[in-house]
Amino acid sequence: MIIAKKIPLIDAIGAIISAFMLGVVLVHFGPYFGIPKETLYILATLPIFFAVYDLIIYFFVDTKLSLWLRIITIINLLYCLLSLGFAFFHVESITWLGWAYIIIEIIIVIFIARYELRSSFVDNC
């Protein structure tokens, strides 16, 4: 349970990094990525909510952690689908750097979601 309890904190840190990268870095270097600012702001706002959710779990949830981890997993995977959907929606403008960022972020998030899901099935979680 100790390791599983830290997963929301790790996820929150990742969400904050993602929000910063999308909402600040990619916006600043927008032409190199080819993703419109409005889309970047949407994609940056969602991880802020995820981070708040994660931090609430980390600090206040002591029971049924496995349920909360499964919810985080689903949220992360839906976010990956949304990111990919936005990328395809902007296929005309997105550059290879934009695709690279989206794909790398999806790979990282899937890796984390996989770990969250596995941890949610650990006994005493």
Wavefront OBJ file of the C-alpha trace (Angstrom):
o trace
v 0.000 0.000 0.000
v 2.868 2.374 0.685
v 4.015 2.296 -2.928
v 0.454 2.486 -4.263
v -0.235 5.465 -1.990
v 2.565 7.432 -3.679
v 1.231 6.889 -7.198
v -1.219 9.820 -7.066
v 1.649 12.109 -6.029
v 3.770 10.907 -8.952
v 0.793 11.336 -11.281
v 0.174 14.865 -9.940
v 3.787 15.852 -10.587
v 3.519 14.497 -14.121
v 0.269 16.381 -14.683
v 1.832 19.644 -13.486
v 4.803 19.138 -15.811
v 2.440 18.375 -18.682
v 0.354 21.486 -17.973
v 3.489 23.637 -17.881
v 4.887 22.168 -21.084
v 1.613 22.557 -22.980
v 0.459 25.866 -21.515
v 3.788 27.676 -21.423
v 6.570 26.043 -23.436
v 4.588 24.841 -26.445
v 2.543 28.063 -26.531
v 5.758 30.108 -26.522
v 7.259 28.043 -29.335
v 3.918 27.527 -31.096
v 5.057 27.819 -34.712
v 7.580 25.012 -34.211
v 4.865 22.636 -33.011
v 1.963 23.763 -35.183
v -0.694 23.243 -32.533
v -3.041 26.227 -32.083
v -2.832 28.079 -28.768
v -6.487 27.382 -27.978
v -5.889 23.647 -28.250
v -2.737 23.853 -26.155
v -4.623 25.755 -23.455
v -7.359 23.110 -23.383
v -4.784 20.327 -23.186
v -2.901 22.246 -20.466
v -5.978 22.965 -18.352
v -7.074 19.348 -18.008
v -3.870 18.157 -16.285
v -4.328 20.899 -13.697
v -7.645 19.308 -12.726
v -5.987 15.882 -12.764
v -3.267 17.147 -10.435
v -5.847 18.513 -7.992
v -7.681 15.169 -8.093
v -4.418 13.293 -7.527
v -3.410 15.506 -4.617
v -6.808 15.080 -2.961
v -6.360 11.318 -3.206
v -2.795 11.520 -1.926
v -3.625 13.614 1.119
v -7.163 12.553 2.008
v -7.948 9.037 0.754
v -6.944 6.103 2.896
v -9.496 3.492 1.892
v -10.362 1.864 -1.418
v -7.209 3.249 -3.009
v -7.485 0.639 -5.755
v -10.737 2.221 -6.961
v -9.177 5.685 -7.036
v -6.129 4.357 -8.925
v -8.367 2.765 -11.538
v -10.174 6.076 -11.975
v -6.834 7.856 -12.462
v -5.891 5.208 -15.018
v -9.098 5.761 -16.999
v -8.700 9.547 -16.853
v -5.113 9.299 -18.107
v -6.053 7.006 -20.983
v -8.962 9.249 -22.002
v -6.565 12.201 -21.954
v -4.280 10.296 -24.346
v -7.204 9.740 -26.716
v -8.157 13.407 -26.510
v -4.575 14.495 -27.231
v -4.395 12.178 -30.204
v -7.783 13.390 -31.408
v -6.655 17.015 -31.261
v -3.479 16.104 -33.133
v -5.451 14.508 -35.944
v -7.914 17.406 -35.943
v -4.971 19.748 -36.583
v -3.183 17.408 -38.977
v -2.868 20.232 -41.530
v -0.870 22.479 -39.200
v 0.894 20.208 -36.731
v 4.618 19.815 -37.395
v 6.813 16.801 -36.805
v 7.851 18.380 -33.469
v 4.185 18.640 -32.498
v 3.644 14.988 -33.381
v 6.783 14.007 -31.499
v 5.630 15.836 -28.373
v 2.139 14.317 -28.491
v 3.448 10.801 -29.096
v 6.107 11.022 -26.382
v 3.581 12.382 -23.889
v 1.141 9.587 -24.771
v 3.854 6.957 -24.317
v 4.764 8.377 -20.898
v 1.145 8.635 -19.787
v 0.382 5.082 -20.948
v 3.417 3.823 -19.035
v 2.179 5.587 -15.878
v -1.401 4.377 -16.425
v -0.161 0.814 -16.825
v 1.697 1.087 -13.528
v -1.351 2.620 -11.845
v -3.565 -0.183 -13.085
v -1.150 -2.889 -11.963
v -0.819 -1.249 -8.571
v -4.588 -1.081 -8.197
v -4.705 -4.875 -8.145
v -2.134 -5.226 -5.377
v -3.521 -6.745 -2.188
v -4.209 -4.351 0.669
v -4.526 -1.431 -1.715
l 1 2 3 4 5 6 7 8 9 10 11 12 13 14 15 16 17 18 19 20 21 22 23 24 25 26 27 28 29 30 31 32 33 34 35 36 37 38 39 40 41 42 43 44 45 46 47 48 49 50 51 52 53 54 55 56 57 58 59 60 61 62 63 64 65 66 67 68 69 70 71 72 73 74 75 76 77 78 79 80 81 82 83 84 85 86 87 88 89 90 91 92 93 94 95 96 97 98 99 100 101 102 103 104 105 106 107 108 109 110 111 112 113 114 115 116 117 118 119 120 121 122 123 124 125
